[in-house]
């Protein structure tokens, strides 16, 4: 009996193999015929039949969808309205059968959009019903969600109706990222707010209602990320408005430096800067501090001697940013080597864009709710991260110590993202240090012993003269460091620095302390040759110091540096 069963199984497997070979043979033959007909210009209904055989089994054959569109376009001019209507009806039915084979077929959904877009009077209600059916099967089918947004736009479906549709799906299952995302697009349309920016903000009553809904979601399933992402959007705010943050003029370097609220590419068609000196326009060439001329927060131009004439009591410099409709003005007085004008970081709240401060009471309530949930779910990473973001929105300096404790807990709970969390923690600590520096109204920034892994917001440090980065975990000094045009002393001892690519074109840098790092070769110090005033360089404790001829190589590489310690 067992022998007979093995023989039967072997016979069935052989039959299936022969069947697959026959299907593959027919598939290849039909494909070859389609390509031959297309090349010969024979775009007739036989091509529709052949492509139907292939696409019915493999809806992701994009080239064949192109062939069908070419045939349909040709038949539009040949068929009567009745015949064309029957053809379209058959095509829509065929598309549904393809979607049943693969509901996430890019080509099929795209072809349906193309077909409906060409009809004089599409049945949009039927298409909405089709979307609803497919979303019942798979509520996370983002291809279907994209198609539904296409249909709703073309059919002019009121946003309130679409919002009600998302209500029904979310109520059925909170774990529906696409529904939450659709709400974030619909609510700003239903409740437009003046000056809310491209993301759109919500009035307080609507916000409170949405917060209640999303709280129900993450209390029901705390580990599902969909609701947490939506919660973060609810408490977010639009990007800050375009602005010139700082304008600095140096008589010694004969240059003007300007920093912006976002990176831009000066000289492009959309990004133009106009410089006016003493009420007269001045044609200048703009460049980035690192010389790469890529989108940057900071741009520099050289100034002619006449605009820095010390015989006059003062010179007025005004930069106009045409695209951002913004401008800033500073004065260079007689006998002064520099002049500047800047926005205060503390006034602009530049570092509090993750979450808004629309209503501190709302944020405080959210924080308390999340802390309650965290007590019930102590290892929920989304809850811990949200607590950190809420505390930063409320008061980053007041909650600094508590924030660091939550980061420590979060790294234990989510070790796979430890590096990301270290970078995020570093970002927040730099922000806090810049705020403290601004409050103290000094030009010295202390970032030592903070366990930093990255540097950020360096465009905010245009006026800093002393920067201490000692005793951290920095592997490199980034190119953005070139924005520190006034930097005179840089301490970066006791890190793990392997690259100095960012220490370039710093016109005032005089002292650079780098002892106990991981610099391997003298060639790594090549960028320092672009710093004309560098006089003291401490490299003790770096691997490159172990070579006997290091000092000679460095003297040749950096002839202007008078004191090099190895």
SEBA-468560 format. One record per residue (C-alpha): residue number from 0; residue in one letter; x, y, z. Coordinates in steps of 0.05 Angstrom, whole numbers, plus 5000, padded with zeros to 4 digits. Layout:
R pos code   px   py   pz
R NUM    A    X    Y    Z
...
END
This chain:
R pos code   px   py   pz
R   0    X 5000 5000 5000
R   1    X 5056 5048 5019
R   2    X 5092 5031 4954
R   3    X 5029 5045 4914
R   4    X 5020 5112 4950
R   5    X 5092 5133 4935
R   6    X 5082 5114 4862
R   7    X 5017 5155 4859
R   8    X 5050 5216 4891
R   9    X 5108 5212 4843
R  10    X 5060 5206 4784
R  11    X 5020 5267 4809
R  12    X 5084 5309 4816
R  13    X 5105 5291 4746
R  14    X 5037 5311 4719
R  15    X 5041 5378 4754
R  16    X 5111 5389 4726
R  17    X 5087 5375 4656
R  18    X 5028 5422 4667
R  19    X 5074 5478 4691
R  20    X 5119 5468 4631
R  21    X 5060 5472 4584
R  22    X 5034 5536 4618
R  23    X 5104 5567 4614
R  24    X 5109 5549 4541
R  25    X 5041 5582 4526
R  26    X 5061 5642 4569
R  27    X 5126 5653 4530
R  28    X 5092 5642 4463
R  29    X 5037 5692 4479
R  30    X 5088 5743 4503
R  31    X 5130 5735 4441
R  32    X 5068 5743 4397
R  33    X 5047 5807 4433
R  34    X 5116 5838 4424
R  35    X 5117 5819 4350
R  36    X 5048 5850 4339
R  37    X 5067 5913 4376
R  38    X 5131 5920 4335
R  39    X 5091 5911 4271
R  40    X 5039 5962 4293
R  41    X 4983 5910 4294
R  42    X 4948 5938 4356
R  43    X 4881 5903 4350
R  44    X 4834 5865 4396
R  45    X 4875 5802 4389
R  46    X 4929 5838 4430
R  47    X 4878 5850 4485
R  48    X 4861 5776 4485
R  49    X 4934 5754 4488
R  50    X 4953 5804 4542
R  51    X 4892 5782 4582
R  52    X 4918 5711 4584
R  53    X 4985 5734 4611
R  54    X 4963 5789 4658
R  55    X 4908 5745 4686
R  56    X 4964 5702 4715
R  57    X 5016 5756 4726
R  58    X 4985 5826 4735
R  59    X 5054 5857 4748
R  60    X 5078 5854 4676
R  61    X 5082 5930 4666
R  62    X 5100 5929 4592
R  63    X 5036 5891 4575
R  64    X 4993 5943 4610
R  65    X 5027 5994 4565
R  66    X 5008 5951 4505
R  67    X 4935 5949 4528
R  68    X 4933 6024 4534
R  69    X 4961 6032 4464
R  70    X 4907 5985 4437
R  71    X 4851 6019 4475
R  72    X 4873 6088 4451
R  73    X 4872 6063 4379
R  74    X 4804 6029 4387
R  75    X 4773 6093 4416
R  76    X 4775 6123 4346
R  77    X 4748 6061 4312
R  78    X 4690 6038 4357
R  79    X 4620 6065 4362
R  80    X 4599 6093 4430
R  81    X 4560 6030 4446
R  82    X 4618 5985 4427
R  83    X 4666 6028 4466
R  84    X 4622 6025 4528
R  85    X 4621 5949 4523
R  86    X 4696 5948 4516
R  87    X 4706 5993 4577
R  88    X 4658 5950 4618
R  89    X 4697 5887 4599
R  90    X 4763 5922 4616
R  91    X 4738 5942 4685
R  92    X 4715 5871 4698
R  93    X 4783 5844 4675
R  94    X 4818 5893 4722
R  95    X 4777 5868 4781
R  96    X 4797 5796 4765
R  97    X 4870 5818 4763
R  98    X 4863 5852 4830
R  99    X 4835 5789 4860
R 100    X 4899 5754 4837
R 101    X 4943 5809 4867
R 102    X 4907 5865 4905
R 103    X 4973 5903 4910
R 104    X 4991 5904 4837
R 105    X 5019 5972 4819
R 106    X 5005 5963 4745
R 107    X 4932 5943 4755
R 108    X 4914 6001 4800
R 109    X 4951 6050 4754
R 110    X 4914 6023 4693
R 111    X 4847 6031 4728
R 112    X 4865 6104 4743
R 113    X 4884 6115 4670
R 114    X 4820 6083 4645
R 115    X 4773 6121 4691
R 116    X 4809 6185 4676
R 117    X 4791 6179 4602
R 118    X 4717 6164 4611
R 119    X 4668 6222 4601
R 120    X 4622 6202 4658
R 121    X 4655 6150 4703
R 122    X 4613 6114 4756
R 123    X 4651 6140 4816
R 124    X 4602 6111 4866
R 125    X 4618 6042 4839
R 126    X 4692 6056 4847
R 127    X 4684 6077 4919
R 128    X 4645 6013 4932
R 129    X 4702 5974 4900
R 130    X 4752 6007 4946
R 131    X 4709 5991 5006
R 132    X 4706 5918 4987
R 133    X 4781 5911 4978
R 134    X 4795 5948 5043
R 135    X 4749 5900 5080
R 136    X 4796 5844 5057
R 137    X 4860 5883 5073
R 138    X 4852 5950 5108
R 139    X 4926 5964 5101
R 140    X 4927 5959 5025
R 141    X 4959 6026 5011
R 142    X 4950 6017 4935
R 143    X 4876 6015 4947
R 144    X 4880 6075 4993
R 145    X 4917 6115 4940
R 146    X 4863 6096 4889
R 147    X 4808 6116 4937
R 148    X 4839 6185 4946
R 149    X 4843 6191 4870
R 150    X 4769 6172 4864
R 151    X 4747 6217 4921
R 152    X 4783 6276 4890
R 153    X 4755 6264 4820
R 154    X 4685 6252 4847
R 155    X 4689 6314 4893
R 156    X 4669 6272 4953
R 157    X 4661 6319 5013
R 158    X 4719 6310 5063
R 159    X 4667 6299 5118
R 160    X 4643 6236 5083
R 161    X 4713 6209 5075
R 162    X 4728 6225 5148
R 163    X 4666 6184 5167
R 164    X 4694 6127 5126
R 165    X 4760 6129 5164
R 166    X 4719 6129 5229
R 167    X 4685 6064 5210
R 168    X 4752 6029 5195
R 169    X 4788 6056 5256
R 170    X 4731 6037 5301
R 171    X 4734 5966 5273
R 172    X 4810 5962 5281
R 173    X 4854 6015 5312
R 174    X 4915 5986 5277
R 175    X 4903 6020 5211
R 176    X 4959 6068 5193
R 177    X 4928 6088 5127
R 178    X 4863 6110 5160
R 179    X 4900 6151 5211
R 180    X 4942 6182 5156
R 181    X 4880 6198 5114
R 182    X 4851 6234 5175
R 183    X 4912 6279 5178
R 184    X 4898 6300 5107
R 185    X 4823 6309 5115
R 186    X 4819 6347 5181
R 187    X 4858 6409 5157
R 188    X 4810 6412 5098
R 189    X 4750 6410 5144
R 190    X 4779 6459 5194
R 191    X 4826 6506 5157
R 192    X 4866 6552 5202
R 193    X 4899 6617 5180
R 194    X 4975 6616 5179
R 195    X 4978 6543 5198
R 196    X 5031 6525 5147
R 197    X 5033 6468 5097
R 198    X 5018 6414 5149
R 199    X 4956 6448 5176
R 200    X 4937 6456 5249
R 201    X 4870 6441 5283
R 202    X 4825 6484 5327
R 203    X 4828 6465 5400
R 204    X 4759 6432 5404
R 205    X 4775 6387 5345
R 206    X 4844 6372 5372
R 207    X 4816 6350 5440
R 208    X 4766 6304 5405
R 209    X 4821 6272 5363
R 210    X 4866 6264 5424
R 211    X 4810 6227 5459
R 212    X 4802 6180 5399
R 213    X 4876 6166 5393
R 214    X 4883 6156 5468
R 215    X 4830 6102 5464
R 216    X 4872 6070 5409
R 217    X 4938 6066 5445
R 218    X 4907 6047 5511
R 219    X 4872 5990 5474
R 220    X 4935 5967 5438
R 221    X 4997 6003 5465
R 222    X 5045 5966 5420
R 223    X 5013 5986 5354
R 224    X 5053 6043 5324
R 225    X 4997 6071 5279
R 226    X 4962 6110 5334
R 227    X 5027 6135 5364
R 228    X 5048 6165 5297
R 229    X 4980 6200 5290
R 230    X 4986 6225 5362
R 231    X 5053 6256 5344
R 232    X 5022 6291 5284
R 233    X 4965 6318 5326
R 234    X 5013 6352 5374
R 235    X 5060 6375 5319
R 236    X 5064 6441 5284
R 237    X 5085 6467 5216
R 238    X 5157 6484 5200
R 239    X 5180 6554 5221
R 240    X 5171 6610 5171
R 241    X 5227 6627 5123
R 242    X 5273 6677 5157
R 243    X 5344 6704 5159
R 244    X 5369 6683 5227
R 245    X 5435 6719 5231
R 246    X 5476 6770 5192
R 247    X 5550 6779 5208
R 248    X 5601 6827 5176
R 249    X 5677 6820 5188
R 250    X 5725 6875 5171
R 251    X 5786 6829 5181
R 252    X 5761 6775 5133
R 253    X 5727 6827 5088
R 254    X 5665 6783 5083
R 255    X 5592 6779 5101
R 256    X 5559 6716 5128
R 257    X 5484 6702 5132
R 258    X 5447 6643 5162
R 259    X 5376 6620 5145
R 260    X 5319 6582 5177
R 261    X 5327 6525 5125
R 262    X 5380 6502 5076
R 263    X 5377 6537 5009
R 264    X 5416 6538 4944
R 265    X 5434 6610 4930
R 266    X 5441 6625 4856
R 267    X 5386 6577 4835
R 268    X 5326 6605 4799
R 269    X 5283 6605 4861
R 270    X 5335 6627 4913
R 271    X 5363 6697 4903
R 272    X 5398 6741 4954
R 273    X 5406 6816 4944
R 274    X 5459 6854 4983
R 275    X 5450 6928 4995
R 276    X 5507 6968 5025
R 277    X 5493 7039 5048
R 278    X 5428 7038 5007
R 279    X 5465 7018 4943
R 280    X 5458 6948 4912
R 281    X 5523 6909 4909
R 282    X 5537 6851 4862
R 283    X 5572 6795 4899
R 284    X 5587 6720 4890
R 285    X 5557 6675 4944
R 286    X 5590 6611 4969
R 287    X 5581 6561 5026
R 288    X 5631 6559 5084
R 289    X 5656 6489 5066
R 290    X 5664 6508 4993
R 291    X 5618 6453 4969
R 292    X 5563 6500 4944
R 293    X 5506 6453 4962
R 294    X 5441 6471 4997
R 295    X 5464 6502 5063
R 296    X 5438 6542 5122
R 297    X 5498 6589 5117
R 298    X 5525 6630 5058
R 299    X 5584 6678 5051
R 300    X 5605 6733 5003
R 301    X 5669 6774 4998
R 302    X 5663 6849 5007
R 303    X 5701 6902 4968
R 304    X 5747 6949 5005
R 305    X 5703 7009 4992
R 306    X 5645 6979 5031
R 307    X 5691 6972 5092
R 308    X 5723 7041 5090
R 309    X 5740 7060 5162
R 310    X 5738 7134 5146
R 311    X 5662 7135 5150
R 312    X 5627 7132 5217
R 313    X 5588 7069 5198
R 314    X 5566 7023 5141
R 315    X 5497 6991 5136
R 316    X 5490 6922 5105
R 317    X 5422 6894 5086
R 318    X 5409 6825 5056
R 319    X 5343 6812 5022
R 320    X 5319 6740 5012
R 321    X 5271 6745 4954
R 322    X 5242 6674 4957
R 323    X 5230 6677 5032
R 324    X 5206 6749 5029
R 325    X 5252 6765 5087
R 326    X 5310 6812 5101
R 327    X 5358 6831 5156
R 328    X 5403 6891 5168
R 329    X 5466 6902 5210
R 330    X 5513 6961 5221
R 331    X 5590 6961 5222
R 332    X 5614 7020 5262
R 333    X 5680 7057 5253
R 334    X 5735 7024 5293
R 335    X 5697 6959 5301
R 336    X 5723 6895 5269
R 337    X 5655 6862 5264
R 338    X 5580 6875 5267
R 339    X 5521 6829 5271
R 340    X 5446 6823 5279
R 341    X 5410 6758 5297
R 342    X 5345 6728 5320
R 343    X 5345 6698 5389
R 344    X 5337 6623 5392
R 345    X 5298 6631 5457
R 346    X 5248 6678 5424
R 347    X 5239 6636 5362
R 348    X 5234 6568 5398
R 349    X 5273 6538 5340
R 350    X 5283 6472 5375
R 351    X 5211 6458 5393
R 352    X 5183 6438 5325
R 353    X 5170 6365 5341
R 354    X 5110 6384 5383
R 355    X 5072 6448 5387
R 356    X 5058 6491 5448
R 357    X 4988 6510 5426
R 358    X 4960 6496 5495
R 359    X 5007 6478 5552
R 360    X 4947 6449 5590
R 361    X 4932 6401 5533
R 362    X 5005 6379 5530
R 363    X 5008 6371 5605
R 364    X 4946 6328 5604
R 365    X 4975 6285 5549
R 366    X 5039 6277 5589
R 367    X 5001 6254 5650
R 368    X 4961 6204 5608
R 369    X 5024 6175 5577
R 370    X 5057 6168 5644
R 371    X 4997 6130 5670
R 372    X 5001 6084 5610
R 373    X 5076 6075 5620
R 374    X 5063 6051 5691
R 375    X 5017 5998 5661
R 376    X 5063 5983 5602
R 377    X 5134 5998 5628
R 378    X 5168 5969 5567
R 379    X 5126 6004 5514
R 380    X 5177 6042 5470
R 381    X 5125 6086 5436
R 382    X 5099 6110 5502
R 383    X 5169 6126 5528
R 384    X 5188 6165 5465
R 385    X 5123 6204 5467
R 386    X 5135 6223 5539
R 387    X 5204 6250 5520
R 388    X 5175 6291 5463
R 389    X 5119 6319 5506
R 390    X 5169 6341 5560
R 391    X 5211 6376 5507
R 392    X 5150 6412 5482
R 393    X 5130 6435 5551
R 394    X 5198 6458 5577
R 395    X 5262 6426 5551
R 396    X 5306 6455 5605
R 397    X 5259 6441 5663
R 398    X 5252 6368 5642
R 399    X 5324 6357 5620
R 400    X 5343 6310 5677
R 401    X 5279 6270 5672
R 402    X 5285 6266 5597
R 403    X 5355 6235 5603
R 404    X 5327 6183 5651
R 405    X 5272 6164 5602
R 406    X 5324 6158 5546
R 407    X 5364 6110 5590
R 408    X 5301 6068 5601
R 409    X 5283 6070 5527
R 410    X 5352 6045 5506
R 411    X 5343 5984 5551
R 412    X 5272 5971 5524
R 413    X 5292 5982 5451
R 414    X 5365 5961 5443
R 415    X 5358 5953 5367
R 416    X 5351 6029 5361
R 417    X 5404 6047 5412
R 418    X 5446 6085 5361
R 419    X 5386 6126 5337
R 420    X 5367 6142 5409
R 421    X 5438 6163 5425
R 422    X 5436 6211 5366
R 423    X 5367 6238 5386
R 424    X 5390 6248 5457
R 425    X 5452 6284 5432
R 426    X 5409 6329 5389
R 427    X 5366 6349 5448
R 428    X 5426 6362 5493
R 429    X 5458 6407 5440
R 430    X 5392 6445 5435
R 431    X 5389 6455 5510
R 432    X 5461 6479 5512
R 433    X 5448 6529 5457
R 434    X 5387 6554 5495
R 435    X 5428 6563 5558
R 436    X 5481 6600 5520
R 437    X 5428 6646 5490
R 438    X 5398 6661 5558
R 439    X 5468 6678 5585
R 440    X 5482 6722 5524
R 441    X 5552 6694 5515
R 442    X 5592 6669 5455
R 443    X 5621 6608 5490
R 444    X 5588 6539 5485
R 445    X 5605 6482 5533
R 446    X 5586 6413 5507
R 447    X 5636 6371 5545
R 448    X 5620 6307 5585
R 449    X 5551 6299 5553
R 450    X 5563 6231 5518
R 451    X 5547 6263 5451
R 452    X 5549 6219 5389
R 453    X 5531 6272 5337
R 454    X 5533 6348 5329
R 455    X 5474 6386 5302
R 456    X 5447 6457 5296
R 457    X 5516 6483 5281
R 458    X 5485 6536 5237
R 459    X 5461 6568 5302
R 460    X 5533 6578 5325
R 461    X 5556 6629 5275
R 462    X 5578 6678 5329
R 463    X 5609 6627 5378
R 464    X 5683 6641 5393
R 465    X 5698 6582 5440
R 466    X 5670 6511 5433
R 467    X 5685 6454 5482
R 468    X 5668 6384 5456
R 469    X 5713 6345 5503
R 470    X 5697 6277 5534
R 471    X 5643 6254 5486
R 472    X 5635 6198 5434
R 473    X 5644 6238 5371
R 474    X 5674 6201 5312
R 475    X 5682 6260 5266
R 476    X 5676 6335 5263
R 477    X 5623 6347 5209
R 478    X 5629 6394 5149
R 479    X 5575 6439 5180
R 480    X 5628 6461 5230
R 481    X 5654 6508 5176
R 482    X 5594 6552 5192
R 483    X 5629 6575 5257
R 484    X 5661 6635 5225
R 485    X 5680 6667 5291
R 486    X 5709 6605 5325
R 487    X 5777 6618 5357
R 488    X 5785 6558 5404
R 489    X 5760 6487 5392
R 490    X 5769 6434 5446
R 491    X 5753 6363 5424
R 492    X 5796 6321 5471
R 493    X 5778 6251 5494
R 494    X 5731 6231 5437
R 495    X 5739 6177 5384
R 496    X 5751 6225 5326
R 497    X 5779 6194 5263
R 498    X 5765 6250 5213
R 499    X 5775 6325 5212
R 500    X 5739 6338 5146
R 501    X 5695 6390 5179
R 502    X 5752 6433 5205
R 503    X 5759 6474 5141
R 504    X 5760 6547 5124
R 505    X 5754 6571 5195
R 506    X 5785 6641 5188
R 507    X 5794 6656 5263
R 508    X 5812 6587 5291
R 509    X 5876 6595 5333
R 510    X 5876 6535 5380
R 511    X 5854 6463 5366
R 512    X 5859 6411 5422
R 513    X 5851 6339 5399
R 514    X 5889 6297 5448
R 515    X 5865 6225 5462
R 516    X 5828 6212 5397
R 517    X 5837 6162 5340
R 518    X 5872 6201 5285
R 519    X 5915 6150 5248
R 520    X 5954 6186 5194
R 521    X 5982 6257 5187
R 522    X 5943 6262 5122
R 523    X 5879 6265 5164
R 524    X 5902 6335 5185
R 525    X 5903 6362 5114
R 526    X 5838 6402 5124
R 527    X 5872 6444 5178
R 528    X 5916 6476 5125
R 529    X 5855 6518 5104
R 530    X 5853 6552 5173
R 531    X 5901 6611 5165
R 532    X 5907 6632 5238
R 533    X 5916 6563 5270
R 534    X 5976 6569 5316
R 535    X 5968 6514 5369
R 536    X 5952 6441 5355
R 537    X 5952 6387 5409
R 538    X 5951 6315 5383
R 539    X 5978 6278 5442
R 540    X 5949 6209 5453
R 541    X 5930 6197 5380
R 542    X 5956 6136 5342
R 543    X 5992 6180 5291
R 544    X 6038 6205 5345
R 545    X 6071 6137 5352
R 546    X 6109 6145 5286
R 547    X 6179 6173 5295
R 548    X 6174 6223 5237
R 549    X 6104 6249 5254
R 550    X 6128 6318 5275
R 551    X 6167 6328 5211
R 552    X 6108 6308 5169
R 553    X 6062 6355 5207
R 554    X 6111 6413 5201
R 555    X 6112 6403 5126
R 556    X 6036 6395 5122
R 557    X 6020 6454 5168
R 558    X 6077 6504 5161
R 559    X 6037 6561 5193
R 560    X 6023 6524 5258
R 561    X 6076 6547 5307
R 562    X 6062 6498 5365
R 563    X 6046 6425 5351
R 564    X 6045 6376 5410
R 565    X 6052 6303 5397
END
